[in-house]
Amino acid sequence: MIGFIRKILKDRRGNALAIACACMPLVIGAAGLATDTIEWTLWKRQLQRAADSAAIAGVYDRLAATGSTSNTSNAVCADLGVNLHTWMGLKATSPCTGTVGSYTSLSFPADSGNQTYQVAVTLQIQQRLPFSSLFMSAPPVIQASATAAAIGSTGLACIESLDPSTSTGVTFSGGSTIEMPNCDVFSNSSATNAAVGKGNTSVIANSVGAVGGVQQSNNFTVNSYKPYSSPLPDPFAGVTPDPSDMKCAGHWVTSGNNGNGGGAGNVTTWVDDALTDSTDMSAARDINGNPANCWNAMSVGSNRTLTTPSNFGPIYINGGNATLQGNFSCTGCTLVMTNKDPSSTTIGKITVNAGVNTNITAPTTGTYKGIAIYQDRRAPICTGNCNNLNGNSSSIITGAIYTPRQEVYYNGTGTVTATCTMFVSYRVTFNGNSALSNKFEDLTQCSGAGLPGNATTKVVRLVA
Protein backbone atom coordinates (compact mmCIF):
# COMPACT_ATOMS: atom_id res chain seq x y z
CA MET A 1 0.00 0.00 0.00
CA ILE A 2 2.79 2.35 0.99
CA GLY A 3 4.58 1.48 -2.21
CA PHE A 4 1.51 2.24 -4.28
CA ILE A 5 1.19 5.66 -2.71
CA ARG A 6 4.82 6.40 -3.37
CA LYS A 7 4.29 5.35 -6.96
CA ILE A 8 1.40 7.77 -7.37
CA LEU A 9 3.39 10.61 -5.85
CA LYS A 10 6.16 10.03 -8.34
CA ASP A 11 3.71 9.86 -11.29
CA ARG A 12 3.57 13.24 -13.18
CA ARG A 13 0.82 12.30 -15.62
CA GLY A 14 -1.90 14.09 -13.52
CA ASN A 15 -0.33 17.57 -13.75
CA ALA A 16 -2.47 18.55 -16.70
CA LEU A 17 -5.63 17.78 -14.77
CA ALA A 18 -4.43 19.78 -11.77
CA ILE A 19 -3.48 22.75 -13.93
CA ALA A 20 -6.84 22.57 -15.70
CA CYS A 21 -8.67 22.56 -12.40
CA ALA A 22 -6.63 25.54 -11.21
CA CYS A 23 -7.44 27.50 -14.41
CA MET A 24 -11.09 26.60 -14.49
CA PRO A 25 -12.20 29.72 -12.53
CA LEU A 26 -10.39 31.91 -15.07
CA VAL A 27 -12.01 30.09 -17.99
CA ILE A 28 -15.46 30.36 -16.45
CA GLY A 29 -14.88 34.01 -15.62
CA ALA A 30 -13.75 34.83 -19.14
CA ALA A 31 -16.72 33.01 -20.65
CA GLY A 32 -19.08 34.79 -18.28
CA LEU A 33 -17.64 38.20 -19.05
CA ALA A 34 -17.75 37.48 -22.79
CA THR A 35 -21.40 36.47 -22.53
CA ASP A 36 -22.24 39.58 -20.54
CA THR A 37 -20.34 41.81 -22.99
CA ILE A 38 -22.20 40.40 -25.99
CA GLU A 39 -25.54 40.75 -24.26
CA TRP A 40 -24.70 44.26 -23.09
CA THR A 41 -23.70 45.24 -26.65
CA LEU A 42 -26.92 43.77 -28.05
CA TRP A 43 -29.06 45.67 -25.55
CA LYS A 44 -27.14 48.87 -26.28
CA ARG A 45 -27.66 48.48 -30.02
CA GLN A 46 -31.36 47.75 -29.59
CA LEU A 47 -31.73 50.73 -27.30
CA GLN A 48 -29.76 53.05 -29.62
CA ARG A 49 -31.85 52.03 -32.60
CA ALA A 50 -35.03 52.75 -30.64
CA ALA A 51 -33.70 56.16 -29.53
CA ASP A 52 -32.67 57.07 -33.09
CA SER A 53 -36.06 56.11 -34.50
CA ALA A 54 -37.96 57.92 -31.74
CA ALA A 55 -35.98 61.14 -32.26
CA ILE A 56 -36.61 61.04 -36.02
CA ALA A 57 -40.33 60.42 -35.44
CA GLY A 58 -40.40 63.43 -33.14
CA VAL A 59 -38.89 65.69 -35.81
CA TYR A 60 -41.41 64.52 -38.40
CA ASP A 61 -44.18 65.35 -35.95
CA ARG A 62 -42.77 68.84 -35.40
CA LEU A 63 -42.44 69.37 -39.15
CA ALA A 64 -46.09 68.45 -39.65
CA ALA A 65 -47.05 70.84 -36.84
CA THR A 66 -44.80 73.66 -38.09
CA GLY A 67 -42.58 73.46 -35.04
CA SER A 68 -45.19 72.80 -32.35
CA THR A 69 -44.24 70.24 -29.68
CA SER A 70 -47.74 69.66 -28.30
CA ASN A 71 -48.03 66.17 -29.79
CA THR A 72 -44.36 65.21 -30.04
CA SER A 73 -44.42 63.13 -26.86
CA ASN A 74 -47.22 60.99 -28.29
CA ALA A 75 -45.33 60.57 -31.55
CA VAL A 76 -42.20 59.44 -29.68
CA CYS A 77 -44.21 57.01 -27.55
CA ALA A 78 -45.97 55.58 -30.61
CA ASP A 79 -42.65 54.99 -32.31
CA LEU A 80 -41.21 53.27 -29.23
CA GLY A 81 -44.19 50.95 -29.22
CA VAL A 82 -43.29 49.81 -32.73
CA ASN A 83 -39.50 49.95 -32.83
CA LEU A 84 -38.35 49.03 -29.33
CA HIS A 85 -37.17 45.46 -29.87
CA THR A 86 -35.61 44.77 -26.49
CA TRP A 87 -37.66 42.47 -24.26
CA MET A 88 -37.20 44.38 -21.02
CA GLY A 89 -39.02 47.52 -19.99
CA LEU A 90 -37.39 50.93 -20.08
CA LYS A 91 -36.24 52.82 -17.05
CA ALA A 92 -38.71 55.66 -17.53
CA THR A 93 -39.68 58.93 -15.94
CA SER A 94 -42.77 59.50 -18.12
CA PRO A 95 -44.44 56.23 -19.08
CA CYS A 96 -46.16 55.90 -22.44
CA THR A 97 -49.55 54.26 -22.34
CA GLY A 98 -49.72 51.03 -24.29
CA THR A 99 -45.99 50.55 -24.90
CA VAL A 100 -43.28 48.54 -23.19
CA GLY A 101 -41.96 51.61 -21.47
CA SER A 102 -41.13 55.22 -22.15
CA TYR A 103 -38.36 57.66 -22.75
CA THR A 104 -36.18 58.68 -19.85
CA SER A 105 -36.01 62.25 -21.13
CA LEU A 106 -37.37 64.22 -24.07
CA SER A 107 -36.15 67.70 -24.95
CA PHE A 108 -36.22 70.16 -27.83
CA PRO A 109 -32.86 71.86 -28.40
CA ALA A 110 -32.96 75.30 -29.95
CA ASP A 111 -32.42 75.71 -33.68
CA SER A 112 -28.76 75.79 -34.58
CA GLY A 113 -27.62 76.92 -38.00
CA ASN A 114 -29.57 74.91 -40.55
CA GLN A 115 -30.66 72.38 -37.91
CA THR A 116 -34.28 73.12 -37.03
CA TYR A 117 -37.10 71.40 -35.12
CA GLN A 118 -34.63 69.39 -33.07
CA VAL A 119 -35.76 66.53 -30.83
CA ALA A 120 -33.49 64.81 -28.29
CA VAL A 121 -34.47 61.45 -26.77
CA THR A 122 -32.72 59.53 -23.99
CA LEU A 123 -33.59 55.92 -23.15
CA GLN A 124 -32.34 53.77 -20.25
CA ILE A 125 -32.68 50.17 -19.17
CA GLN A 126 -31.49 48.53 -15.95
CA GLN A 127 -31.24 44.75 -16.20
CA ARG A 128 -29.24 42.11 -14.34
CA LEU A 129 -26.46 40.48 -16.32
CA PRO A 130 -26.11 36.69 -15.81
CA PHE A 131 -22.46 36.60 -14.67
CA SER A 132 -21.65 40.15 -13.55
CA SER A 133 -24.64 40.18 -11.21
CA LEU A 134 -22.75 37.71 -8.96
CA PHE A 135 -20.34 40.49 -8.08
CA MET A 136 -22.48 43.66 -8.42
CA SER A 137 -24.88 44.96 -5.80
CA ALA A 138 -27.10 46.65 -8.41
CA PRO A 139 -27.66 46.04 -12.13
CA PRO A 140 -25.86 48.48 -14.45
CA VAL A 141 -27.79 51.19 -16.30
CA ILE A 142 -27.49 51.09 -20.07
CA GLN A 143 -28.26 54.40 -21.78
CA ALA A 144 -28.72 55.55 -25.38
CA SER A 145 -29.29 59.12 -26.57
CA ALA A 146 -30.16 60.51 -29.98
CA THR A 147 -30.85 63.96 -31.41
CA ALA A 148 -32.48 64.48 -34.79
CA ALA A 149 -33.22 67.65 -36.73
CA ALA A 150 -34.69 68.91 -39.96
CA ILE A 151 -31.84 70.11 -42.12
CA GLY A 152 -32.35 72.42 -45.06
CA SER A 153 -30.98 71.11 -48.31
CA THR A 154 -29.46 73.33 -50.94
CA GLY A 155 -31.85 74.90 -53.37
CA LEU A 156 -35.21 76.64 -53.35
CA ALA A 157 -38.38 74.82 -54.36
CA CYS A 158 -39.37 76.63 -57.55
CA ILE A 159 -42.06 74.00 -58.15
CA GLU A 160 -44.01 72.74 -55.14
CA SER A 161 -47.08 70.53 -55.23
CA LEU A 162 -49.14 70.70 -52.03
CA ASP A 163 -51.36 67.69 -52.72
CA PRO A 164 -50.73 65.14 -49.91
CA SER A 165 -52.63 62.30 -51.59
CA THR A 166 -51.21 59.27 -53.38
CA SER A 167 -51.62 60.87 -56.80
CA THR A 168 -48.69 62.25 -58.78
CA GLY A 169 -48.13 65.87 -57.77
CA VAL A 170 -45.80 67.17 -60.50
CA THR A 171 -45.89 66.03 -64.13
CA PHE A 172 -43.62 67.06 -66.99
CA SER A 173 -44.86 65.91 -70.39
CA GLY A 174 -44.82 66.73 -74.07
CA GLY A 175 -41.63 68.16 -75.45
CA SER A 176 -41.05 70.96 -72.98
CA THR A 177 -37.63 71.85 -71.64
CA ILE A 178 -37.56 73.15 -68.07
CA GLU A 179 -34.29 74.74 -66.96
CA MET A 180 -33.93 75.69 -63.30
CA PRO A 181 -30.48 74.40 -62.33
CA ASN A 182 -30.48 75.97 -58.86
CA CYS A 183 -34.07 75.06 -58.02
CA ASP A 184 -35.75 72.05 -56.46
CA VAL A 185 -38.85 70.29 -57.73
CA PHE A 186 -40.86 68.93 -54.80
CA SER A 187 -44.13 67.08 -54.32
CA ASN A 188 -45.92 66.52 -51.02
CA SER A 189 -47.59 63.50 -52.58
CA SER A 190 -46.98 60.12 -50.93
CA ALA A 191 -47.29 58.29 -54.27
CA THR A 192 -44.65 55.76 -55.27
CA ASN A 193 -43.84 58.10 -58.16
CA ALA A 194 -44.78 61.57 -56.93
CA ALA A 195 -42.95 63.55 -59.64
CA VAL A 196 -42.93 62.23 -63.18
CA GLY A 197 -41.09 63.12 -66.37
CA LYS A 198 -42.37 61.51 -69.55
CA GLY A 199 -42.41 61.90 -73.30
CA ASN A 200 -39.63 64.06 -74.73
CA THR A 201 -39.59 66.50 -71.88
CA SER A 202 -36.27 67.55 -70.34
CA VAL A 203 -36.00 68.88 -66.79
CA ILE A 204 -32.78 70.43 -65.52
CA ALA A 205 -32.97 71.10 -61.79
CA ASN A 206 -30.96 70.93 -58.61
CA SER A 207 -33.05 68.06 -57.27
CA VAL A 208 -36.37 66.25 -57.54
CA GLY A 209 -37.88 65.29 -54.21
CA ALA A 210 -41.12 64.09 -52.67
CA VAL A 211 -42.76 62.75 -49.55
CA GLY A 212 -43.28 59.56 -51.52
CA GLY A 213 -41.04 57.94 -54.10
CA VAL A 214 -39.29 59.47 -57.10
CA GLN A 215 -38.25 57.21 -59.93
CA GLN A 216 -35.02 58.03 -61.69
CA SER A 217 -35.66 59.05 -65.27
CA ASN A 218 -33.76 60.08 -68.35
CA ASN A 219 -36.09 63.08 -68.44
CA PHE A 220 -34.40 64.46 -65.31
CA THR A 221 -30.94 66.01 -65.22
CA VAL A 222 -30.48 66.68 -61.51
CA ASN A 223 -27.78 66.72 -58.85
CA SER A 224 -29.79 64.47 -56.57
CA TYR A 225 -33.07 62.69 -55.99
CA LYS A 226 -34.76 63.19 -52.60
CA PRO A 227 -37.51 60.60 -52.20
CA TYR A 228 -39.24 59.99 -48.86
CA SER A 229 -38.44 63.45 -47.55
CA SER A 230 -40.40 65.47 -45.03
CA PRO A 231 -43.27 67.50 -46.51
CA LEU A 232 -42.70 71.10 -47.47
CA PRO A 233 -44.91 73.63 -45.69
CA ASP A 234 -47.15 75.97 -47.61
CA PRO A 235 -45.00 79.12 -47.82
CA PHE A 236 -48.09 81.32 -48.19
CA ALA A 237 -50.33 79.63 -45.62
CA GLY A 238 -50.63 82.86 -43.66
CA VAL A 239 -51.84 84.96 -46.61
CA THR A 240 -55.61 85.50 -46.49
CA PRO A 241 -57.60 88.14 -48.40
CA ASP A 242 -59.25 90.86 -46.36
CA PRO A 243 -62.84 91.48 -47.58
CA SER A 244 -62.77 95.01 -46.20
CA ASP A 245 -60.01 95.86 -48.69
CA MET A 246 -62.19 94.88 -51.66
CA LYS A 247 -63.84 97.83 -53.42
CA CYS A 248 -65.82 96.07 -56.11
CA ALA A 249 -67.11 97.66 -59.32
CA GLY A 250 -68.93 95.01 -61.33
CA HIS A 251 -67.20 93.43 -64.35
CA TRP A 252 -64.07 94.56 -66.15
CA VAL A 253 -64.25 93.61 -69.79
CA THR A 254 -62.23 94.92 -72.70
CA SER A 255 -63.77 95.01 -76.14
CA GLY A 256 -62.29 92.75 -78.75
CA ASN A 257 -62.98 89.82 -81.04
CA ASN A 258 -63.75 87.54 -78.10
CA GLY A 259 -64.49 90.14 -75.45
CA ASN A 260 -67.85 90.96 -73.96
CA GLY A 261 -67.48 94.72 -74.14
CA GLY A 262 -69.20 96.97 -76.60
CA GLY A 263 -68.14 100.45 -75.67
CA ALA A 264 -66.19 102.84 -77.83
CA GLY A 265 -63.23 102.88 -75.46
CA ASN A 266 -60.55 100.25 -75.11
CA VAL A 267 -61.80 99.28 -71.66
CA THR A 268 -65.43 99.06 -70.62
CA THR A 269 -66.49 98.85 -66.99
CA TRP A 270 -69.80 98.04 -65.40
CA VAL A 271 -70.24 100.00 -62.15
CA ASP A 272 -73.44 99.03 -60.33
CA ASP A 273 -75.01 98.10 -63.70
CA ALA A 274 -74.32 101.57 -65.09
CA LEU A 275 -72.32 101.27 -68.32
CA THR A 276 -69.41 103.70 -68.53
CA ASP A 277 -66.39 103.80 -70.78
CA SER A 278 -62.89 104.13 -69.39
CA THR A 279 -59.36 103.50 -70.50
CA ASP A 280 -57.84 103.93 -67.04
CA MET A 281 -58.33 101.30 -64.34
CA SER A 282 -57.47 103.85 -61.66
CA ALA A 283 -60.53 105.88 -62.71
CA ALA A 284 -62.97 103.09 -61.86
CA ARG A 285 -65.13 103.53 -58.73
CA ASP A 286 -67.24 101.20 -56.64
CA ILE A 287 -70.87 101.90 -55.75
CA ASN A 288 -69.77 104.16 -52.90
CA GLY A 289 -67.45 106.19 -55.09
CA ASN A 290 -64.24 104.64 -53.74
CA PRO A 291 -61.37 103.86 -56.15
CA ALA A 292 -62.11 100.33 -57.33
CA ASN A 293 -59.70 97.43 -56.99
CA CYS A 294 -62.20 94.60 -57.29
CA TRP A 295 -64.31 93.21 -60.14
CA ASN A 296 -66.77 90.34 -60.31
CA ALA A 297 -64.83 89.01 -63.31
CA MET A 298 -62.09 90.14 -65.65
CA SER A 299 -61.79 89.58 -69.37
CA VAL A 300 -59.21 91.01 -71.73
CA GLY A 301 -60.38 90.47 -75.28
CA SER A 302 -58.17 89.26 -78.08
CA ASN A 303 -56.12 91.91 -79.84
CA ARG A 304 -56.58 94.15 -76.80
CA THR A 305 -54.09 95.30 -74.17
CA LEU A 306 -54.73 96.08 -70.52
CA THR A 307 -51.91 97.75 -68.62
CA THR A 308 -52.59 98.54 -64.98
CA PRO A 309 -51.06 101.54 -63.21
CA SER A 310 -47.69 100.76 -61.63
CA ASN A 311 -47.91 99.40 -58.07
CA PHE A 312 -51.68 99.32 -58.33
CA GLY A 313 -51.79 96.74 -55.55
CA PRO A 314 -54.04 93.68 -55.44
CA ILE A 315 -56.61 93.28 -58.20
CA TYR A 316 -59.44 91.27 -56.65
CA ILE A 317 -61.66 89.03 -58.75
CA ASN A 318 -64.81 88.52 -56.69
CA GLY A 319 -66.08 85.01 -57.41
CA GLY A 320 -65.65 85.17 -61.17
CA ASN A 321 -62.96 84.11 -63.61
CA ALA A 322 -60.02 85.96 -65.09
CA THR A 323 -59.76 85.30 -68.81
CA LEU A 324 -56.83 86.84 -70.62
CA GLN A 325 -57.26 86.54 -74.38
CA GLY A 326 -55.31 89.72 -75.04
CA ASN A 327 -52.18 91.27 -73.60
CA PHE A 328 -52.00 91.99 -69.88
CA SER A 329 -49.29 93.89 -68.03
CA CYS A 330 -49.15 94.56 -64.32
CA THR A 331 -46.18 95.78 -62.25
CA GLY A 332 -46.27 95.59 -58.47
CA CYS A 333 -49.67 93.90 -58.37
CA THR A 334 -51.31 90.57 -57.61
CA LEU A 335 -54.29 88.98 -59.33
CA VAL A 336 -56.33 87.69 -56.37
CA MET A 337 -59.01 85.12 -57.15
CA THR A 338 -61.27 85.22 -54.11
CA ASN A 339 -64.80 85.99 -52.90
CA LYS A 340 -65.86 88.89 -50.71
CA ASP A 341 -68.33 86.63 -48.92
CA PRO A 342 -66.24 84.81 -46.27
CA SER A 343 -68.61 81.82 -46.31
CA SER A 344 -68.57 81.34 -50.08
CA THR A 345 -66.50 78.70 -51.85
CA THR A 346 -67.21 80.19 -55.26
CA ILE A 347 -63.71 81.09 -56.34
CA GLY A 348 -62.83 81.84 -59.92
CA LYS A 349 -60.11 80.38 -62.11
CA ILE A 350 -57.58 81.97 -64.41
CA THR A 351 -57.09 81.23 -68.10
CA VAL A 352 -54.33 82.73 -70.24
CA ASN A 353 -54.61 81.96 -73.94
CA ALA A 354 -51.72 81.03 -76.16
CA GLY A 355 -50.14 83.95 -77.98
CA VAL A 356 -51.02 86.36 -75.18
CA ASN A 357 -48.25 88.48 -73.72
CA THR A 358 -48.70 88.29 -69.96
CA ASN A 359 -46.26 90.23 -67.83
CA ILE A 360 -46.90 90.28 -64.10
CA THR A 361 -44.40 91.43 -61.48
CA ALA A 362 -45.44 90.70 -57.91
CA PRO A 363 -45.21 93.35 -55.19
CA THR A 364 -42.17 93.17 -52.92
CA THR A 365 -44.00 94.41 -49.82
CA GLY A 366 -47.42 94.08 -48.25
CA THR A 367 -49.85 91.21 -47.77
CA TYR A 368 -49.23 89.67 -51.19
CA LYS A 369 -45.49 90.08 -51.14
CA GLY A 370 -43.91 87.84 -53.78
CA ILE A 371 -47.25 86.55 -55.13
CA ALA A 372 -48.16 87.28 -58.74
CA ILE A 373 -51.32 85.14 -58.96
CA TYR A 374 -53.26 84.14 -55.83
CA GLN A 375 -56.21 81.78 -55.68
CA ASP A 376 -58.11 81.58 -52.40
CA ARG A 377 -57.66 78.27 -50.53
CA ARG A 378 -61.45 78.15 -50.11
CA ALA A 379 -61.67 77.05 -53.74
CA PRO A 380 -62.88 73.46 -54.17
CA ILE A 381 -60.23 70.91 -55.05
CA CYS A 382 -59.81 70.70 -58.80
CA THR A 383 -57.44 68.57 -60.85
CA GLY A 384 -56.89 68.53 -64.58
CA ASN A 385 -58.40 71.41 -66.57
CA CYS A 386 -58.47 74.04 -63.81
CA ASN A 387 -56.12 76.99 -64.19
CA ASN A 388 -54.57 77.12 -67.64
CA LEU A 389 -51.53 79.24 -68.35
CA ASN A 390 -50.35 79.24 -71.94
CA GLY A 391 -47.01 81.00 -72.14
CA ASN A 392 -44.98 82.32 -75.01
CA SER A 393 -41.64 83.95 -75.59
CA SER A 394 -42.87 87.36 -74.42
CA SER A 395 -44.69 86.28 -71.26
CA ILE A 396 -42.87 86.68 -67.96
CA ILE A 397 -44.29 86.19 -64.49
CA THR A 398 -42.02 87.31 -61.67
CA GLY A 399 -43.29 85.96 -58.40
CA ALA A 400 -45.33 83.00 -57.22
CA ILE A 401 -48.30 81.38 -58.93
CA TYR A 402 -50.25 80.22 -55.88
CA THR A 403 -53.25 77.89 -56.27
CA PRO A 404 -53.21 75.69 -53.14
CA ARG A 405 -56.41 73.77 -53.91
CA GLN A 406 -56.34 73.54 -57.69
CA GLU A 407 -54.00 72.30 -60.36
CA VAL A 408 -52.05 74.60 -62.64
CA TYR A 409 -51.64 73.44 -66.20
CA TYR A 410 -48.78 75.27 -67.92
CA ASN A 411 -48.54 74.85 -71.67
CA GLY A 412 -45.61 76.66 -73.23
CA THR A 413 -45.48 77.58 -76.88
CA GLY A 414 -42.13 79.30 -77.09
CA THR A 415 -38.88 80.05 -75.34
CA VAL A 416 -39.55 81.82 -72.05
CA THR A 417 -36.90 83.30 -69.79
CA ALA A 418 -38.55 83.77 -66.41
CA THR A 419 -36.57 85.20 -63.54
CA CYS A 420 -37.73 84.15 -60.07
CA THR A 421 -40.96 82.38 -60.97
CA MET A 422 -42.37 79.97 -58.40
CA PHE A 423 -45.23 77.47 -58.75
CA VAL A 424 -46.97 76.59 -55.47
CA SER A 425 -50.08 74.65 -56.41
CA TYR A 426 -52.19 71.65 -55.52
CA ARG A 427 -50.68 69.94 -58.53
CA VAL A 428 -48.52 71.23 -61.39
CA THR A 429 -48.46 69.91 -64.96
CA PHE A 430 -46.10 71.18 -67.67
CA ASN A 431 -46.84 70.42 -71.29
CA GLY A 432 -46.10 71.74 -74.76
CA ASN A 433 -43.01 72.22 -76.85
CA SER A 434 -41.47 75.20 -75.15
CA ALA A 435 -38.24 75.87 -73.35
CA LEU A 436 -38.95 77.47 -70.00
CA SER A 437 -35.72 78.78 -68.51
CA ASN A 438 -36.49 79.74 -64.93
CA LYS A 439 -33.44 81.52 -63.56
CA PHE A 440 -32.94 81.28 -59.82
CA GLU A 441 -29.20 81.75 -59.95
CA ASP A 442 -29.22 84.85 -57.76
CA LEU A 443 -31.18 83.92 -54.63
CA THR A 444 -30.59 87.40 -53.23
CA GLN A 445 -32.37 88.81 -56.23
CA CYS A 446 -35.29 86.44 -55.69
CA SER A 447 -35.48 87.38 -52.05
CA GLY A 448 -35.64 90.98 -53.19
CA ALA A 449 -38.53 89.99 -55.43
CA GLY A 450 -40.47 89.07 -52.30
CA LEU A 451 -40.30 85.29 -52.63
CA PRO A 452 -40.24 83.32 -49.38
CA GLY A 453 -37.11 81.70 -48.05
CA ASN A 454 -38.90 78.89 -46.20
CA ALA A 455 -39.53 76.87 -49.33
CA THR A 456 -36.16 75.20 -48.97
CA THR A 457 -36.48 71.43 -49.02
CA LYS A 458 -35.61 69.71 -45.75
CA VAL A 459 -34.43 66.25 -44.80
CA VAL A 460 -34.58 64.68 -41.35
CA ARG A 461 -31.24 63.45 -40.09
CA LEU A 462 -29.61 62.35 -36.85
CA VAL A 463 -27.26 65.08 -35.68
CA ALA A 464 -26.09 63.61 -32.35
Beta strands, then each sheet from edge to edge (+ up, - down):
strand 1: 105-107
strand 2: 115-126
strand 3: 141-161
strand 4: 170-172
strand 5: 177-187
strand 6: 195-197
strand 7: 202-210
strand 8: 220-226
strand 9: 251-254
strand 10: 267-271
strand 11: 274-278
strand 12: 294-295
strand 13: 297-300
strand 14: 305-307
strand 15: 313-318
strand 16: 322-324
strand 17: 327-331
strand 18: 333-338
strand 19: 350-352
strand 20: 358-361
strand 21: 371-375
strand 22: 382-391
strand 23: 396-403
strand 24: 406-412
strand 25: 416-419
strand 26: 421-425
strand 27: 428-432
strand 28: 435-439
strand 29: 456-462
sheet 1: 1+ 2- 3+ 5+ 7+ 8+
sheet 2: 1+ 2- 3+ 26+ 23+ 20+ 17+ 14+
sheet 3: 1+ 2- 3+ 29-
sheet 4: 1+ 2- 3+ 5+ 28+ 25+
sheet 5: 1+ 2- 3+ 26+ 23+ 21+ 18+ 15+ 12+
sheet 6: 6+ 4+ 27+ 24+ 22+ 19+ 16+ 13+ 9+ 10- 11+
end
